[in-house]
Amino acid sequence: MAFWSDSGASPKLSYRWTATLGSTSNKIETYTLKSFQKPSLDVAVAEYYNINDVAFKPGMLTWDPLEVLLVDAEGASTNNSSILYNIIRDSGYIQNSLGQPQSAIVKKAASNALGGQITFNQINAANVDIERWTLINPFVTKVNFGQATYTTDEILTVAMTIRYDYAKYEKLA
């Protein structure tokens, strides 16, 4: 039976969500999040040959990096270019007086710069959280500060890629 024939069922909608990321000193405001890719995973597959037979067995599970797209604004609390640069700096990236990199990024510091974990909540029509994804030990692996162009009048966005050790799923309602 299809969900639309059941009056008690409702599909999850892609625009009903909230996310929390950033530390208290580098908080990314939820309303500046334009899109947030939910976690995805891969299971490695191994092939085993036995004379004229092939068997496939599941292997190691790995969590894929995810993409987050942010609106870049001018206000102090919504300037995501500045906030992301501070997150990278707090991760351990330091420049000397000549502007050259002086240190390496450390995973613990990088994860702490994002608050140690990231949460993504899917909400329903009544604005109630129905599921939660928690990303454990996240860190930024890529930041794209956007593209300035005279050809459009679109809002400037900042994209970042986040890697994490694993994700936890909770069904809330």
C-alpha positions in Angstrom: 0.0 0.0 0.0 1.4 3.4 -0.9 1.9 6.0 1.8 -0.6 8.5 0.3 -3.5 6.1 0.8 -2.7 6.0 4.6 -4.0 9.1 6.3 -1.6 8.6 9.2 1.5 8.5 7.1 3.4 11.4 5.8 6.7 11.5 3.8 9.7 13.3 5.2 10.3 16.5 3.4 13.7 17.8 2.4 13.2 21.3 3.7 12.1 20.2 7.3 15.4 20.0 9.2 17.7 21.7 11.6 21.4 21.2 12.3 23.8 22.3 15.0 27.5 22.7 14.2 30.4 24.8 15.4 31.7 25.5 18.8 30.5 28.2 21.2 33.3 30.5 19.9 32.7 29.6 16.2 28.9 29.0 16.1 27.4 28.6 12.6 23.8 30.0 12.8 21.2 27.4 11.7 19.4 29.9 9.5 22.5 30.3 7.4 22.6 26.6 6.4 21.3 26.3 2.8 21.8 22.6 2.5 23.1 19.7 4.6 23.9 16.3 3.1 22.7 13.6 5.4 25.2 10.8 6.3 26.0 8.0 3.8 28.0 4.9 4.1 29.8 2.3 2.0 30.3 -1.4 2.8 33.4 -2.8 1.1 32.8 -6.1 -0.8 35.4 -8.8 -1.1 35.4 -11.5 -3.8 36.3 -15.0 -3.0 37.0 -17.5 -5.8 36.6 -21.3 -5.3 37.3 -23.3 -8.5 34.3 -22.2 -10.7 32.4 -20.2 -8.1 32.5 -16.6 -6.9 31.2 -15.6 -3.6 30.9 -12.0 -2.3 31.2 -11.1 1.3 30.6 -7.8 3.1 33.6 -6.1 4.6 34.5 -2.9 6.3 31.9 -0.1 6.7 33.1 3.4 6.1 31.2 6.7 6.5 31.4 9.1 3.5 32.3 12.8 3.8 29.3 15.1 3.6 28.8 18.5 2.0 27.3 21.5 3.8 26.3 24.7 1.9 26.1 27.9 3.9 24.8 31.4 3.0 27.6 34.0 3.5 26.3 37.2 5.1 27.9 40.4 6.3 26.9 40.4 10.0 29.5 39.4 12.6 27.5 36.3 13.6 26.6 35.3 10.1 29.8 35.9 8.2 30.5 32.3 7.5 33.7 33.0 5.6 35.2 34.4 8.8 33.7 31.7 11.0 35.1 28.9 8.8 38.5 30.5 8.7 38.4 30.7 12.5 37.4 27.0 12.6 40.5 26.2 10.4 42.7 28.4 12.6 41.4 26.8 15.8 42.0 23.4 14.2 45.7 24.2 14.4 46.4 26.1 11.2 48.8 29.0 12.0 50.7 31.4 9.7 54.0 33.0 10.5 54.6 36.7 10.0 55.4 36.1 6.3 51.9 34.4 5.8 53.4 30.9 5.4 51.9 27.9 7.2 53.7 27.2 10.5 51.8 24.2 11.9 49.7 21.3 11.0 46.0 20.7 11.7 45.4 18.3 14.6 42.3 16.0 14.5 41.3 16.6 18.2 41.5 20.4 17.8 39.7 20.2 14.4 36.9 18.2 16.0 36.6 20.6 19.0 36.5 23.6 16.6 33.2 22.1 15.3 31.9 21.5 18.8 33.1 17.8 19.0 29.9 16.6 17.2 27.3 17.7 14.7 23.6 17.0 15.0 21.1 16.9 12.2 17.4 16.7 13.1 14.6 15.8 10.7 11.4 17.5 11.7 7.7 16.8 10.8 4.8 19.1 9.9 4.2 19.8 13.6 7.8 21.0 13.9 8.7 18.0 16.1 12.0 16.2 15.8 11.4 12.7 14.4 14.9 11.6 13.9 18.5 12.7 14.8 21.8 12.0 13.2 24.9 12.7 15.4 28.3 12.9 13.6 31.1 11.9 16.0 34.6 13.5 15.8 33.8 15.7 12.7 36.5 17.9 11.1 36.6 20.1 8.0 38.5 18.7 5.1 37.6 21.3 2.4 36.2 24.8 2.3 35.2 26.7 -0.9 34.6 30.3 -0.1 32.4 30.8 -3.1 32.7 32.6 -6.4 32.2 36.3 -7.0 30.8 37.1 -10.4 29.1 40.1 -12.1 26.9 37.8 -14.2 24.3 37.0 -11.5 22.8 38.6 -8.4 22.7 35.4 -6.4 23.4 35.1 -2.7 27.1 34.2 -2.1 27.5 30.8 -0.6 30.3 29.0 1.2 30.7 25.2 0.8 32.5 22.9 3.2 33.2 19.2 3.3 33.2 17.4 6.6 34.7 14.1 7.5 33.7 12.2 10.6 34.5 8.9 12.3 31.0 7.5 12.4 27.3 8.6 12.7 24.7 7.6 15.3 21.0 7.5 14.3 18.1 8.0 16.7 14.4 7.6 16.0 12.7 10.2 18.1 9.0 10.0 17.2 
